[in-house]
Amino acid sequence: MKYFLIALASAVIASQALLAAETPASDPYQGIAQYVFGGSRADITAIEAEIRKTPVEQYPAIEQRLLNVLKDPAATVDGRRFVCRLLGMVGSAKSVPALAELLSHEQLAHPARMALEPMADPSAGAALRAAMPKLKGKLLAGVITSLGMRRDNEAVPAIARAALDGDPAVADAAIRALGFIGTVEAARELGTLAGRVPEGLQRFVAQAQVICAGRLLEAGRTADAAAIYKALYVPQQSAAIRLAAFQGLVATSQGADALKLVVDSLQSGDAHMRAATLAAVAGGTKELKTTLVAQLPSLADEAQLAIIPVLADQTDVSVRQSLLRIISASRNAAVRSAALEGLITQGEAGDVPMLINMASDEKSADAAAARKVLERMSRSGVDEALIALVQKESGTSVATGIAVLAARRTSAALPVFAKLARSADARVAVEAIKALEVMGGDADLPALAELIVTTADAAVRDAAEAAASAICSRATDRAACSGAMLAALRKAGTTAARSALLRVLPRVRDEASLLAVKAAAADKEADVRDAAIRALADWPELSAAPHLVELARTADQRYAVLALRGYLRLAAAAKNLPAGDRVGMYRTALELAQRPEEKKQALAGLADVPSVEALGVLRKYAADAALAQDAMNAIVRLSKNVGIINSRQVLAVLNEIKAMTPPQEVMTQIDAAIRELEKGSQADGYIIGWLLAGPYMQEGKDGAALFDVAFDPEKPAAAAKAAWQPIAAAKIGSGAYAVELNKTPMAGSNRVAYFRTTLTSPTAQDAVLHIGSDDGVKVWLNGQVVHSNNATRAMSPGQDKVKVRLRQGENTLLVKLTQGGGEWALCVRICSPDGRPLDNVSVGVQE
């Protein structure tokens, strides 16, 4: 169950507790008049809801009621503040006088001007202008800011005077406001101020001039804007202002003037200016871009390198012809590469032959760049042009075209690939087969198998083998793969063909293919026999294991080693095989191994099998002088996987090998493992070590319905049939220990799992189980149900407290955990009746 249910439950409880406090008054307008910050907002919410559902033409009634509150001397300051905000939504010229009166109010000036600022009625601007002579300090600065946001040109003279105010906050607000107003008059005043304000405000004037020029440009006053940009583009200004001015100059210049600005900047050594230039070009007019495109081939190399990527990305101009001229004429490889890359977006289908020729020329410095362009060209018709080219051309250009089509994943080319795979030109055939390796499907397998059988060209055969292997690896129809490969194998007349087909069969992975490989392992032809044995050793599924064992027993040493290594690889990969069966595989390998290398490989593999049986095998080889250190290292590794579950057996083995006086490095690891295990399978009372069985499901039943369905682990007569695997609880954020099954391969919805462990008590005693579960939980102690809670909830440690009686000695604890969806977790802590961890109880599950 989702953890957010906790928060949801808390919210419900809180909302019930506060329900009365959040109920609006019978008249919310009277209620808002008494509002104090931190109190209920129910009246404010009620008025906001009324505004949302009221047509605009009916706003005057709401406005009047709000004005009544605003003018009420008994209304709170907090209430009137909210009224101002609401008047900003519904207010009209009628509200202006009341709001204007508040512009000098220390606490209400801000909300009042925020209500006036967006009002379209001219009276709002007039009220703000009229207030200026009466205000000073932050109140005056606020009114000036609002006039700037309104772009009130009538206020320009008064704002200009305020820009010389001795209060820096007022002066700063005035300068910025002139910039936002952005009229010719505001620009004139800013120009005058530039030489009059203190040095500390000069940069604010320059910033305001940039903004003002932008407003003028938007209004079509290009000449006025250009004059400002020109005045700012001087060394005395900061780099940021000069960059902005330069971009403005580019935007306001035309033809040759704009081109000169751009080219001079691109060819300068100023990286910041170059970046500003590129941004100006990208955002510039179509006329500017067209002029630049025309001059592009004649620009210096450095300028071309900078501008080509920008122009190539523009959709409103065509750069193609200029790029083609640069590609054919430039002596600079980097410039040609940039121009080629520009064709990714600007190139057309007609450019394909030229690019194919370049990409096919192994001596050309531009071959790789041309190939990249072909693979990524985005215009329509490119795929069709490539397909047409590979069908009518010959030689290297065809091979290149095929490779490009494969890289582009052009599915329409598949029939062409199949046809060209039979080409007499080996280069073409190999490239077509490589394309099928990437894109081909089951339908291409018969032809590939036929090629393997019939071709006399080793390169073609190798390519066909690789393609068939790739297709069979990803195919879902194993029968189609098997049919094609085995039919070809039956009629193959050469050793090379038979060997190639045998190497494909491990990718097919079906029983018929496995039997064919096994039969070929006894072939009279040595090369065929070699290919078959290697294919068997490479087989990816456990079905090959018996055949590999047979080979390891009967073949000569070279192939016996190969077979045994294949067998060990299967054992290591068989993670889902029951632990006992995996241990059996490693036992067999140890019995068959003649060399220490394979024996050591088997011992290392046993360390990854979470089983006490594996521990026993390793203990046996710890007494073998030639393998002792490898066996001991494996025991230490295994102890970390199974020690928490089988601590007694593991501790006993660790102490035994410690007594054998191993090398110091191994001794240090053994001591560390012993110390870790002696802490036990519990921490602060939390049970860490468990055996886990499941998941168990039943068609048509959700997690809650499965709570009362008895599966094998809870049936005494069937419990032995359950497959148990060790699992350990991990520390979670709260400091508790929990098993989070949603983070394991068992994760899913509508299922149950069972946990089992053994509690060993030195005496009969009372205890309390503190249980947290997501979702439902049922608990048995020594076969008796002691707790049952079919809950749907998020897990929290200690949600349920269960009183139990432990008997002296071993006590079996069984827990059933249901799962609806989402998180799935269990947390169990064993405590004394007074709530303290029960430290004298040990936890040590035995398999």
Phi, psi and omega in degrees: 000150185290141180293340183291350178298329178298310180297322180295317179297319179298320181295321179296315180298316181296320182293326177292322182292329185259009188302315182295318182293334184264006178277126182294156176293164180301326174238102184299335179291325173290325181293319182293334179295338180254008185295137174234136182307131182099346179275187181296137178261015186300320181292319178298315180298321181295319180291320178299321179294321178297318180298317182298326185264359182264132175299150184302323183293346179259008178299326184307325180295317178294318180302317182295318180295323177292321178296324177301320178291317182300325182272353182286115181295341180273350181292145180287158177297318180297321178295316180293329177299316178291328177298318177302316180298319180290328176293334174297339178271319189243356187290156177224193179303334180297331182276346188301311182301316181295321179289323180298325179298335184271356183294343176257003181279124187303322185265335187250358182300316183297306179297330179293313180289332174295331175284324181285324189307313183274357184294132181284337184295133181303334182297333179293316177296319179299320180296320179293319179295318181296333182282339187304312183295341185268353189243163173209173177062217186293332179292319177294316179301321180295316179296318178299317179301317180295321177296323176296316180295330177281351184055049185277101183291332180295338182273357187304311181301315181293321179293322179298320177296320181294336179295343177260009180299147179290342178277115183302327181294320178292315181298316180299314180299321181292316180298314180296321181297320178299321177297316181293324179298315166065032177259172177300320180295318178296321179296319179299315181296320178296322177298322177292318182295332184305329180259003186244331184285159178300159184303324181295342181256358184300319182294329177291324177296316180298317178299317179295324178296321177299314179297316181299317179298321177298321178295319179295319179297319178299326182276003179086007179271065188299316183296319179295318179295317181298323180298320179293313180301320181295320179294331181273342183275067182226154183301335183292338182278159178294164180300319182297317179293318180297320178296315180295320180295320179298313179300322177294320178297319178298318182292333183258358180264165181228154171049235186297325181296313180296318180299316180298317178302312183295311183296315179301319181291317181297327183268004176278169179267008184270108183295323180294318179294322178297317178298320178295323179296314180297321177295322179294321178293314181300324180262007185278183182283162177297325179299317179297315182295319180297319177298316179296318180300318181296325182270354187306313182297338183265356180288159176294158184306314184298319178294319179299315180301324182283318191270334184304311181300326180291311181294324181296335180274356182279138181262349184263359176223154177259125183253357192305309184298320178294322178295318180296322178296319180294318181300321183277336189248333187290140176264359181264117184298322181294321179293316178299319179297319178295319179295318176300314180298329177298333179289348176302320178260331186262341184291159181234171181303328181294345180274352185301311181302316179299316181292323177297317179299317179295315182293336182272348182275100184298338181272350185281136177288345182261005186299313182296319180295318179296320178298317179299318179298312181301321182289338187241359181304136190252349183289153179292152178092349182293315179300316181297320179296321179294316180298317179297319182297314185290343179271341183246343179269184179213167173073215188297323182297325177293315179300318178295316180299320178298314180299321179294315179299322178294318179295328179278355182054049181277099185294333180295344181272355184303314178299326179292318177302314182299321179290315183287342176298341179259013182298148177288340178276111185300324180298317179293314181300313181299317182293321178295320179293321176299323177295320177295326176303322182278320191242347187291166179227189183307323184295340182272351186294316179303316181294320178295317178298320178297320178299317179303321183285320192263334186288145175260356182269120184297322181295319178295315179298315179298320179295318179295321177299314180297319180295314179298318179298316181295316181295315180295328180296325182259357184287146174264340180262090182293329182297320179296317179296311183299316182300314182293315184290317183289326176297318178293322181297323182294329183255359180296131184253355182243154178298318182299316181293314180298319180295318180297316180296321178297324179290337178283328191301328175300337177281341179282311169073018179259171186295319181298319179293322180296318180294324179295320178294317180299318180295320181290341178294346177250015182297152181286337179280124184298319182292323177294315179301317179299313180298320182293315181296320178293323176296320178296317179294336181267001185298133189273357186236157185297343181301339180277349188303311181300322180292324178292322177297317179299315179297319181297333180276327193247338186281168175293169191301320183301313181280333176297318178296317180299315180295318181294322178294322175296320178297316179295324177297318177296319180298318181292328183276346187277059184296331183271357178287141176308144185304321180298321180291322178294320177299320178299321178297318180290326174301313180300316180298320179294325179290325184277332187295132177258340183249152179295332182300313180288326177297317179295323177297320179293318179298318178296323178295322179299331180296342181262005179260109184286079186208140175293330178299319177298324178298320180295320179296315181296322180299322179299316183280349175293341179272356179270116186304322183288337185240002189304310185296319178296318180295318180294317177301319179294323179297316179299316178298316182295327182300330179288336181269323186244351184297324182291337179266322184238055191300323184294312180296318183293318178299321180297316180293318179300319179291326178295314182286335175296323180291347179278003182049067178289174176304154186302321181299317179290321180301318180299318180292322179296314180300319180295320179294320179297314180300320181294318182288328181293345175291341177087178182264027173217155178222117181054035179090342180287132179280123183259316186272126180222158161255142186236138175230142178133190002278155177246135182223164176214130184307131174082001182243134177272183185302316182295321181291334180282350184303321183260008175273123183273115174262172189311316185300336180261005177258115183307321184284338185248356186301328183293339182280344182293143178266110183260142176224146182287147174209147182241140173290149180240154181290133179248180189304326183282354184095351177281171177244131182217152170264118180257094185292337178293348178257013181242170177298347180280355185303149179159191182243155172054068183203170175226159175223158179239141177241140179223141175206169181240126178255122180253119183248136181290343181205163174292132184201157175279148179211166177231126175270122175263112190241133170238137184213150172221097014252262185286158184217136174230137188233134173244138171237120183052042175085356182251134177292123180247350180200142180210118181215099181278071187265158167239103190201167170276151181280134172220129183306134175076024179298320180246139176244122186237117177282131180224165176240115177273137174270163178294137181092212187277139176230127182269124179250125180237133182231132174253131183236123180265160182218123173270302178187164179079223180292157183207108190209156178223138177222122180232132178230135179255125186229164172281167181303335179273006174093356179277152178302138181272086189287342183274004177258126179260150180243123182203085183292136178246134180287000000 
